[in-house]
Amino acid sequence: MSTRREFISQAAIAAGVSGIEITGAADNKARSTTRSLSVLLLGATGYIGPHFVRAALDRGHRVSVFTRGKSEVNLPASVERLVGDRNNDLRAIENRSWDAVIDLATYGPMWVRTLGEAVKQHARHYTFISTIDVYKHRSSNPNGTDEGSETFEYNFDLDPYSHSSDEINAAAFNEYCGRNSSPKVCSEKADLYGPLKVLCEKEAEKQFPGRTLIVRPGYMVGPGDPQGRFTYWLARLEKGGEVLAPGDPLQPVQFIDVRDVAEWVIAMAERAEAGTYNALGPGRSMSVCEMLGGIRSLFGVPMKLTWVSIPWIGNQDIVDAEAAEWSIWRFSRDDACRSDRAVSKGLRYRPLSLTAKDTLDWFKNQAPARQLIVQTGKEGGTPLSEVMQREKEILGRWRIHQSRI
């Protein structure tokens, strides 16, 4: 079992998701009515970064990216590349004036502190991309989780300003996920991604008081998505036939197109908006059945969705611990996060059909080995043909189970 941070990192590295082509401008994007801004992006060569680069360029801004120079990514020639290391070398961004600094991939508060020390006297506005995983009781808030809901506290014994997030997560995993630990204890205590992000948010407010925008997105889907949960359904439904669908068809789902987040964040930075905002979608309540139905409409092949109880699946020896991590079992969640505040500030959502089509087009252009990784979220992923064979076995058992009820 791996932590969420390890899972995402391994998938992103293995899939090479930084190879997204972003040299062309997106169609029908409204250009900014403000002056051209100098925008510094940190973490711009991963999955979400290129979409933020594109959004800023489409609105007429001057973009610089700060990286270690180790990842290959197709960036337009107009993008300035600044090379350094957030652990020990920020010279490339010191003593420069920035209208907007957007921090996309920081997991420990020390990086926020050192960034603040390097640029806060020269930065007009700072955006920190956080996560809805900061919330403590997300799925149990009866009226939905908003920005005022309770967040996690960091209670682990390693100093987050002396150890990296990777070191902390590794130590927590070793402590809470040993041979005699229960899965519940492991899942609840070992993943410190949320608590560390809370510390980052607090440090951001200290370093950039009154000029910090904190954005808490949920699962961001779209071209380049390394996690596989959404992309799996695109690949699977295109094959048609009888499809094992997870759990309750009326279970709500929440996700957002990464491009909608990027475009909204750039617009907020233009206005130097401060405060904390959830950034979730879709724009209206959507069930897993509606989501799969929307994807299904892209294809002309015959198919049937058979809904199977998730707890029942978990009790079948046909599903091993590794398979339990697949999107097919885990996509349906009721996170119930509210994004009313962001919508009031201009967050808009593109149609599911457009997100699905664009993501599928990107997926089909990947090499077969990368497609396997994207489908399952890890290197050496299981071929879809084997997944479908496992589906048939599970559905056969499910029919026998149903006949005995």
N, C-alpha and C positions, 0 to 999 in steps of 0.2 A: 504494500500500500504506500502511496506517496502523498505528500501534501499538495494542496492546490497549486502553490507556487512552483513546486518541482514539476508538477504535471504540465502546467502552462509553459514553463521554461523549456522543458524537454521537447514539447510539441513544436514550439516556435523555432527552436534551433534546428530540430530534425527536418521540419517541413520547409525550412528556408523561406519563411513567409515574407522576409524582407525583399524578395525579388519581385514585388508588385510593380508593374509599369505604371508610372503616373505622369508621363511626360505630356500627355494631352490634357487640355482643359475640359472640364465637365460641361455638358450642354445645359442651357437654360438656367445658369446660376446667376443670381442678381449680384452685380458688383457693389462693393461698399460705397456708400455715399460719403464716408469720412476720408481724411487724407490717408495716403499710403503710410503704413506703420512698419517699424522694424520689429520683426517677430523672431524670437529665439525659441526653438523647439528642442527639448531634451528628451531622448528616447524616441527619436523620429525614424529609426530604421527597423522597428519591429512591425507588428501587425497593424496597430492603429495609427502609427506615426505617419506613414505616407498619405493617409486620408486627411490628416490635419495639414500636412504640407500642401496638398492639393486645394483644400478649402481656403487656406490663407492666400495662395497664389491666385485663385479664381476671384478673390475679392481685392486684388491689386496690391497686396502687401509684399514687402521685402522680407525674405525668409532666410534665416540661418539655422543650421542644425549642429548640435554639439554631440559628438560621438567619439568612441575610441578608434574609429577608423578600421574596424575589423569586419564589419558587416557590409556585404554588397547590396546596394539598392539603386534602382534606376531613378535618379533625381534629375530634374531639369537643370540645365547649365546655370540658370539664374540663381539657384539655391547655393548659398555660401556654406561650405563645410568647415567646421571648426573642430579640431582634433584635440582630445585631452582625456582625462580620466577623473570621474567624480570622486574617486577615493583619494587622489593625491595631486591632481594637476588640473586646475581650473583657470590657468593663465590665459587661455585663448578667449575667455569670455569676460575677464576682468577689465575694468576701466573702459567698458563699452556702454553706450546708452541704448536701452531697449524700451520700446513702447509696451511690448507684451512679452512676457516670459511664460511659456507653457510647459509644464513638467508632466510628462506622460507615463513614465515608468519608474517611479521611486517607491520603494517598499520599506525603507528605514528612515527614521527622523534625522540621522546624522547627515544624509545627503541633502535634506532640506536646509539644515543649519549651515552647512558649508556653502551651499548655493547662495543662501541669503547673505552670508558674509562676503561673498565674491561680487554680488551684483545688486544688492538691495539699494545702494545709494544711487544706482544708475537705472533702475527698473521702475517704469511707471505703473505696471500692473503685473500681477502674478496669478497664474491659474494652476491649481493642483488637481490632477485627475485622481480621485479617490475611488471608492467602491461602495455599493450597498452592503457589502459584507462587514461594514463597521457596525451595523445594527445588531443588537443583542437578541431581540425577540421578533424577528421579521415576520414570520408566518403566523404569529399568534396575536397580532394587533388587530382588534375587531374592526377598526375604522381605517385600516391601512397604515403603513409605516410612512411617516413624513419626516421632514428634516429635524423635528424636535424630539423624535423617538430616542429611546435609550441606546447608547452605543457601548461597545466593549471597553473594558479597562485592561491595560497591560499588566499582568501579574507574574510574568515569568522572571526567574532570578538572574538572567543575563542582562547586563546594561545595554540597552538598545543604542546608546551613543558610543559604545566601545566595540560592539560586535555587529557584523552585517546581518541583514535579514536572512540570508542563506544560512549563516552560522547559527542563528537563533532557531530557525525552523528545523534545522538538522538536529540540534540539541533537544528541542521539544519532542521531535519524533522519536528519538532514542529513549527519552524519559517516559513518554506516555504510550508508546506503541510497542512495548516489549512483548515477549512471548506470553506473559501472563496477563496482559492488559486486555480489557474488553474493547470491542469495536466502538462502543458508545464513548468510553473514556478517550480513546484515541482520537476519534473524530471531533469531539468537543474541545479537547485541550491542546492537541498537537498542532493544529493549524492556527498559527498566530498572524496570518495575513491580515485579518480584520483589525485586531488590536494594534498592530504595527501601523496600519494606515491611519488609525485614530491619532496616534502619536505624531504622524506626519502632518495631519491636519492642524493639530495644536501648534506644532513648530512653525508651520506656514504662517499662521496668524501672528506669531511672535516676530518672525523675520520681516513680514510685509504687512504690518498692521493697517487695517482700513483699506487695503488695496489687494486683498486676496479673494479670488473666486475658487470655491471648492465644489467640484462636480463629482457626484456619486452615481456613476452609471451602473447598470446591471449587465447582463450578458449582451455583449455587442456582437452582432452578426454582420455578414457582408463579405465582399471579396477579400480573400486573404485570411479568413477566420481559421486559426489553427486548432480550435478546440473540438471541432467535429460534430458537436451536438446538433446544430442546425443543418450543416452540410450533409450529415448522414442521411437525413430524411429526403433531401433532394436526390441523392444518389440512389437511395432505396426505392422511393416511389416511382422514379423513372423506369425501374425494372418491372413494375406492375405485379400482378398475381395477388395471392393472399398475403397481406401484410400484418404482422403482429404489431398492434398498437398498444401503448402502455397505459394501464390503469383506467381511470374514469374519463370518458370523452369530454365531460363538462369541466374538467379541471382547468383552472385558469393558467395561462402561461404569460411570462413577461420577457421581452427582449427588445432590442432597439438596433436599428441600422447604424453602424459605426459612422457612416457619412452624415447622418442626421445630428449625431453628437458633435462631430467635428465642425460642421457648418455653424451650429448654434454657439459653440464655444468661441469661435473666431468672432462672431457678431457680438457676443458678450464682452470679449476683450476689447473690441473697438470702442465700446461705451464705457470701458473701465468699471464694469459692474462687479460688485463685491457681494459676499455672502455664500451660503451653502445651498446647493440644489441637487435634488435627485434627478436623474436623467434616465427614465425608463419608458418603455413602450409596451405594446403598440398604442396608437392614439385612442383606442377604445378597448373595452374589456374583450379579451379573446380567449377562447377555450382551446385546448390541444386539438380537439376535433376540427374547429374552425381553421386552425393553423395548418393541419394536415390537409384539410379540404382545399385551402387556398393553394398549397403546393401542388396538390393532385391536379388542379385545373390546368397546370402547365403541360400536362402530358395526355396523349390520346390513347394510352394503353389501358386495357381492362385491369381493374384492381378491386380488391375488397379489403377493408380494414376490419380486423378481428380484434376486439378489445379484451385484454387479458389482465387479470389482477396482478399488480406489482408484487404484493406480499406473497402470492402464490408462486410467481416466477422465482422469487428469492429462495423458496424452499425446494426447488428442483435441483438435483445434483448435476443437471445438464448445464446449469449456469454457474461457472466458477467465479472465484473472487475477482479475477481480472475482467471477466465479461460484465460483472456487476457495475463496472465503471462506465460502460458504454452509454452513449446517448439514448439508445433504444429503451433503456430502463430508467434513465434519470432526468430526461428533459422536463417532464411534467412536474412542476412545483408551483405552489401558491405563495409567492413572495409578497404579494399585495402591497407593493411600494407605490406611493403616490408621487406623481410628478407635476401636480397642479401648479406649483410655484414656477417651475421651469417653463411650462406652457404659457403662463401669464407673461413671461419674458421672451416669448417668441419661439420656443422649441416646437418644431413641426416634424411630422412623420411622413415618409414616403410610403406608398402602398406595399403590402406584403408581396404582391405579384412582382413588383419591380425589384425588391430586395432579393427574392428567390431567383428570378431570372438572371440578375447580374452575378449573384454568387455561383449559380450553376455554370454560367459561361466561364467564370474564372476557374472553377474546379475542373472543368473539362479541358482546360488548357494546361493543366499541370501534368507532369510526368507520372506514369503509373505508380512508381514507388512513392511519390509524394501524395498521390490520391489515397493510397492506403493509410498513410499517416494522418491525413486530414480527416478521413472517415472515422478513425478510431481514437485520434488524439495521441498517438504514440508511435515510435519507430517500430517497424516490424508488425504493423497492424494486420488484423485478420482480413483476408479478401472478402469482398461482399458475397461471393458465391458461397463461402463457408458460413457467413452470417445467415444467409437465407436457408441453408441446410439446417442450421440450428433452429431457426424459426419453425421449420416444418416439424421438427421433433417436438418442440415445445407446444405447438398448436395441436399436434396429435395427442399429447398428454392432456392438454387443456380440454379437448373434446371428451376424452374419457372421464375426466374429473367432472365436467358439467353433466354428463349422462348419469352420474351416480348421485347427484344432488336431488 
